[in-house]
Amino acid sequence: MSAARRNYSHHGTTIVEEIEGLLKVHEDGHVERLPAMPDVPCTWAPEPNVARRDISFNHSTDLWARFYIPNRHGQLPLLVYFHGGGFCIGSAAWRCYHEFLARLSSQANCLIMSVSYRLAPENRLPAAYEDGLAAIKWVRQHAAYRTDELSWWQTKCNFSQMFVGGDSAGGAIANNVAAQLGLAGVPAWLKGVILIQPFFGGETRTSSEKNSRQSMRSTLSLAASDCYWRLALPLGSNRDHPWCNPLAMLSSPKLEDLRLPPLLVCISEMDALRDRNLEFCKAMERGGKSVEYDVYGGVGHAFQVLSKSPMSQVRTQEMMTNIKAFIYNRRDHI
């Protein structure tokens, strides 16, 4: 079914937007999120040497996060991570993210705070970007204010060694949060940004977006991508809005004026977003930013959480190795 086709359902109203198997939006505003991926509790242990716990940190917006704490001596860097899902679906409780982040925490020797943010279309952008910044501010408040209630992660966290990251829409959130933090100068504690297949868009189609119409290798179709943006952006906006296209001429501040810590960008060869991600990296380089990027061959969008193929498992291990190196090469060694 087309991502935009009108249809009728048992809800009794016209379906005005649909991403097959994932999401239905009804004319009356009702949103159905289909059970595409099971939720798992934090007690489920894919990595026995990694402790996990959920915590609410903003009751007014129902924000919560899942912490991953590897069993290591000393204080460890913290990665604040945002899940993918086109801004419209997904959760820190999804099994695929729980498995991936528990494993990443173990292999990269870092604490991870996996944030569940407000979803569109009920909460259009900038809600997710605001939630991302709220998560960072909550962490910084607890860097200065220690409590017995939160000592289980505070005592293990090196608050002077923080990273922000995410995949797909979560990558766009991480990029936006880093840009906002940099408006007053990059904080000394923000050591880097990790963007995995960041979900950027634009009105002009790239070659990889055009070719995705024929490719069955990517889990993100062009129709689904367009639908996510229609639901996530402010009403009346197009895909050259700076919240979608960070390279658009109307983006403010200009790329050259952005103050950002070093970036690591993970790109998938078979992803519709490949060329847009590469353009972003090259623009950052032209703007004088420190950016590393790796293209993972033979795999598509979100392979690290959605595919169990032998190729995906090899590429996921490569990605984790690269993320670990990026984190530990940017720590203050004292």
N, C-alpha and C positions, 0 to 999 in steps of 0.2 A: 504494500500500500504506500502511496506517496505520502511524504511527510506532511503535506498540506491539504490532503483530500478531505472533503467534508463527508461525514457519514453519520449514522445514527447508532445509538447503543442502548443497552438496557437502562441507562441513566435517564433516558427519555428526552435528551436534548441533542442538538447537533454537535458533532465533534468538529472543532474548527482547526485543531492542530493535532497531529499524531506522529510519533516516532514508533514504528511497529515493535511491539514487544517490550517497550519501555515506558511510554508516556502517552496519555490522552488528555487533551484540554477541551472542555465542553463550552458551548456558547454562553452558558450562565456563569462561567468562571470556575466551575468545579474541575479539579485536577486529579486524574487517576495516575498514580505511579505503580506500574506493574511489578510483581515480585521477580525481577530479572536476576537478582543476586541475593542470596540469603544473608541476613544479619547474624552475627555471632556475638556472644557476650565476651566481656574482657577476660573472663575466667578461662575461656578456651585457649589452650596453650600450644600453638604451632612450633614455638621455640622454647624449650623447657628452661633455658638459662636467661630468659627475658621476662621480667615481671610486668604486669599490665594492670592499669586501673583507669576507670572513668571518673571525670570530674566536671561539674557544671561551673561555669565561670561568668555567666551573664544571665541572670534570671529574667530580665526584662525582655530579652530576645531569645531565650531558651538555647543559648549557645553552650556547647559542651565539647569536651575533648577526651581522647583516649591517649594515655601515656604509655610509653614503652621504655623500660629501664633495664639495660643489660646488667648481668651480675659481674661487675668489674670493680677493681679497687680504684679509689680516688674519684675525683670529679671529672665529669665527661662533658663534651660539647652538647648543645641542644639544637636540634633541628625542629622548627615549627613547620608542619606539613599540612597542605590543603589537598583534599582528594579531588578527582575529576568527576565529570558527569554533565558537561555542557551548562553548568550553573543550575541545572534543572532537576537532576537526579543524583543519587550517590549519598554515601554516609561514611563516617569514620567507622561504623560498625559493619560495613560490608565485609564479607569473608575474604574477598580478594585483597582488600587493603590491609586487613588485619594480618593476613599471612605475609604479604610483601613487606610491611613496615616492621613486623616482629623480626623478620629475617634481616632486614636492613639494619635495624638497631643492633642486632647481634654481630653482624659482619663489619659494620662501620664503627662499632664501639662508640655509639652516641645515644643520648636520650632523644626520644621523638615525642612530640606533642602533635597528635593528629586531630585536626579541628573539624568539627561538623558545623557548617555555616548555614545561614538561611538560603533557601532555594527559590528560584524563579519558576513560574511567572508570578507567584504570590508575592514574592519579594524581588523586584527587578533590581538590576544594578543601579546605584552602587552598593546595594545592601551587602553582597558578598565581600566586596572590597572593604567596606566599613567593618565587617565582622573580622576580617583578617587583621586589620589594624588593631581592633579591640583585643584580639588574642595576644598580640605582641605587647600591648600596653599592660595587659593583665600579668604577663610574665615579668615585665620590668618592675611592676609594683611589688611582686613577690621576690625580686632580687634584693630589694632593700628591706622588705618586711617579712621576716621568717616566722613561721608558726609551727607548733607541734603537729597540728592537723595535716599540714602539707610537707612535713619533714621527710616523708618517704621519697619525694623527688627533689625537694630543695637541697638536701644535703649531698645529693649525687650530681647536682647540676653546676657546671662552670658557667655562670651567667655572663662572663666576659668573652665567651666563645659561642655565639649564637649564629644560626643560619636559618634562612627561610627558604621553603621549597614547595613544590607540588607538581602534579601532572595534569595535563590537559587544562580544563578550566582552573584547576588548582594552581597550575603554573602561571596562568594569567593573574590570579590573585596574588601569588608570591611576587611577581614582577611589579604589580601595582603597589603593593605594600612597601616594597623596597624603594620604589620611586617616591612614595609619600614620606617615608622615613628620611630620605636623602634631601628633602627640601630644605632642611635646616643644617645640612651637612651629614655625611654618613656617620652614624654613631660608631664609636670605637669598638663596641661589643658586637656589631653586625659584621661578620667575617666573610659572608658570601651568600649567593643566591643560586639555588639549584632548580632549573626549569626543565621538566621532563615533558617533551612534546607539547609545549605551551599552546593553548587554544587561542590563537589570534585569528582575525578575519580581515576582510576588505572587500570593497565592491569589485575591484578588478581581479579576475581569476588568475591564479598562478598555473603553471604547467601541471604541477602535481595535483592541483584541484581539478583541472579539466580531465586529466587522465584517470582520476579516481572514479569517474563515471563508468569506465570500462573495467577497472580493477576490482577483484573480489578479495584482495589480500588485506584491505584495511577495514577495521571495525567501525570507522567513522566515515559515513558516506557524505557527499556534498549536500544532499537533500537534508540529512539529519543536522549537519552543521548549520545550514541556513535556518532551520527550524529552531534550533537552540538559541541562535542569536535573535530571532524574532521574539522569542519568549523572554530573553534575558535583558535586552537593551531597553532603555526608556522608550515609551511609545512615541512613534514618529521618527525614531532614529534609524539610520542605515549603518551598514557594516564599516563605514569609515569614521564612525564615532571613535574617539580616542580610547574609550573603554574596551573597544573591540580591536582596533587597528592602531597600535602604538607608533606606527610609522606614517600615519596620515598627516598631511600638511597642517591640519587643524590641531594636532596634538600639542598640548602645552603642559609643562615647559618643553622646549625643543630638546631633541636627543642630545645635542652638544652640551646643553645646560644641565642635563640630569647628573646628579651625583649618586653613583651606585658603587657598591662593593664589587669584587670580582664575581663573575657569573660563570656557571657551568650549564650548558644547554645540551640536552640529550634528544637527538632527532632520530626518527625511524625512516628508513629508506622507502618503505612501501606506504607511508602515511600521506594522506591528502594534505596534511599540514607541512610536509617536508620543505617545500620551497619557501613557504612563508617563514618558517623557523630559520632557514638559512639566510634569508633576506634580513631578518631581525639581527642575527649574529654579525653579518657584514656591516649593517648600519651601526651597530654598537662599536665595532672596531673602528669605523670611520670617525665616530664620535669620541674616540680616545678611551673607550672603556676596556677594561680587562675582561676578556671573554674567551672561554674554552668551549669547544663544541665537538661532539662525537656523533657520527652517523652510524647507526646500528643496521647492518645489512640484512636484507631478507625478511624483515619483520615489519608489522604495521602498527597502527595507533594503539597505545595502551597494551602492547604485547606483554609487558612485565606483570600485569595484573589480570589479563583476560585470556592469555594463551598458555597452554601447557605443552606445546609442541617441543620436540628436542631442540630445534633452532631457537625458539623463544627462551628456553631454559639456559642455553649457552649465552645468549645476548643479555639476559637478565643478570647472570653472574658477572659478565663484563661491565654492565652498568653499575652494579653494586661496588665492584672494585674501583671503578673510576670515581664514584661518589665518595668512597672512603678516602682515596688519595686527595681529592679536592678538599675535603674537610680537614684532613690532618696536615696538608701542606700550608694551610692558612691559620693554623693555631699559633698562639703565642707560646713559644717553648721557653720556659723559665726554670 
